[in-house]
């Protein structure tokens, strides 16, 4: 049985300000570093065999907190980056709504390809899902912790599970420094074992990307 722990990064100032990060490289803030340090012992207790992270610093530095406890190296994978939010990146959510009202309305309604040069959910799911599968394939029967991003985690896990966008919209978003656990065996394939696991800490709104 292979176990995949898909871990969202800690808090950033842009999370706290409700600003669209996307693939902008925004670092962890003090709260984010606190969250990563608090979560790391829980994940270390799962005895991971490998750690993989998005190459964006907020995910890489979150993974580093676990690496410091386990002694494992962190392998970077750019495919684990957050959804690219096109013309919205760097804008507050309120600004995105004001400047791109049609696209914002489609995004809020769950349109998988809302425009404004935003990466489609299909492309995001395939990109992150393939990276997750490759991480799992590297340690068959082991436990892999993958530090990534909220939107990417949801779509990547959905890709592995074969869930469509409607199902994924019914799954609550990951809070900062919480994780989803997937398990795989030959009989059942990938299945969801747990979601939004982690310590209850101070956090920004979970849907900010």
N, C-alpha and C positions, 0 to 999 in steps of 0.2 A: 504494500500500500504506500503510495507516494502522497506526501502531505505538502500543500502549498499554502503559505501564509502571506496574504497580500495586504501590505501594511501602508496606510496613508501617512504621509509626512506630518511633522509637527506644525504648529501655528506660525504664521508670518505676519508682518505688519499689513500686507495687502489682504490677507484673510480678515484681519481685524477691521480693516477699513472698507470691507465689501467691494474690493477692487478686483477686476478680472486679471488673473495671472497668466493662464494658459501656459505657454512655453517661455515666458519671461523668467529669468533666473533670479528669483527673489529669495533671499536667505531666511533661515529661521530667525525668529526673534527670541527674547529671553523665555517667554512662555513656551515656545516651540522646543527649545533646548531642554526645558524642564520636563515637558511631556515625553520627549524621546528618552531622557534619562530614567523617567519613572516607568515607561513601558518596557525598556530593554531587559530588566530582570525577569519579567513575565515571559518574554519571548526566549530568553536564554534557557529558561526552565524547560522549554520544549525541545531542547537539544538539537538545534538546527545543524544541518550538514553543509549548508551553503547560504550565502547572503548575496543578493543581487539588488541593484538599485538603479533608478533613473539617474542620468548624469547631471540633472539639475541639482543645485547645491542643497535645496531644502530637503530633497529625498536622500541625497548622498550623505548629508550630515546626520539625518535621522538614522540611517543605517549604521553610521560610524559609532553611534552610542551602543548598538548591539555588538558590533565588531570588537569594541573595547572590552566587553565582558567575555566574549567567546574565543577571542584570538583568531577568528576566521577573517580572511580577506573579503573585501567588498568588490564584486565585479560590476562594472558600470555597463549599462545598456541603454543607449539613446532611444530605443523603441519604447521604453517605459515612460517617456515624457507624457505630460498632460496633453489633453486635446489642444490643438492650435486654434486659438480664438480669433484669428484674422484681425480685422479692423477694431475689434473690441479690446484687444490686449492693452492693458494699462489704464483702461477706463473704469471709473466706478460703475456699478451696476445701474445706478440712476442715470448716468451719462449715456451708457449704451442704450437704455430705453428711450432717452430723448432724441439721440442722434439717429438711431436705427429702429424706429417704432415697429415697422412691419416685420423685420427680421427678429426683433426681440419678442414680439407676440408669437411668432412661429416657434421660436426656441422655447418659450414658456409652455406652449401647447404640446411640446414633445416632437416637433418636426425634426427628423434625423439629419436634415441637410438645410438649415434655415437661411443660408446666404451669408453675406458680409465676410466672405472668405474664411468662414469657420469650417474646420475639418468635419467631415460627415461622421456620424456615429458608426456607420459601417466600416469606414476606413480606420477609425480609432480602435474599434473592437478587434479588427483583424491585426492591426499593428501591435497592440498591447497583448492580445491573446496569443499571438505567435511567440512573442518574447516570453510570456509565462510558460507556454508549453516547452520552449527550448530550455528554460531554467529547470523545469521539472525533469526533462529528459536527461539532463546532465547528471542527476543523482537519483536514478530509479530506486524506488523503495525508501527514499530518504525524506528529509524535511528541508524545505527551502523557504527562506524568508525573503520576500521581494518588497522593497521600499519604493513606493510609487505615489500616485496622485489620485484624488477622489474620483474624478470623472473617468480617468483611464482605468482605475481599478474596477469600477462597476462594468464598464463595457468589455474589458478584457476578460473578466470572470464570466460575463454573459456569453462571450464568444466560446469559451471552453465548455460551458454548460449547454450551449445550443438554445439559449433563451432569446426571444425577440424583444424589440424595444418596449412593447407594451408591458411585458412581464417585468423588465428591468425598471420601468418607471414606478412600479409598485414596491420596489425594494428601497428602503431608506438609504440616504447617502452616508458614506463613512464619515465619522467625526475625525478631527485631527488626531493622529497617532493611534487610531483604532484599526482593526484588521478584519478581513474575511478569511475563513479557512475553507479550502477545498481539499477533497481527497479523491484519489484515483485508484481503481483496481480494474483488473481485466474484465470482470463480470459486469460492473456497473458503469465503467468509464468515470468521468468526473461527476462529483456530486457536492452539493453545498453542505458543509458540516456546521458552520457558525458564521455569524455576520455581526459587524459593529462591536467586536470584542475589545475590551481595553479598560483602563482605569477611567473613572469619572473625574475629569479635571476641568479647569476653566477652559472654555473654547470659543472660537468664533463661529458664526453660522456655518453649518456643515455643507451647505450647497455652494459656497464660494469656491471658485476653481483657480 
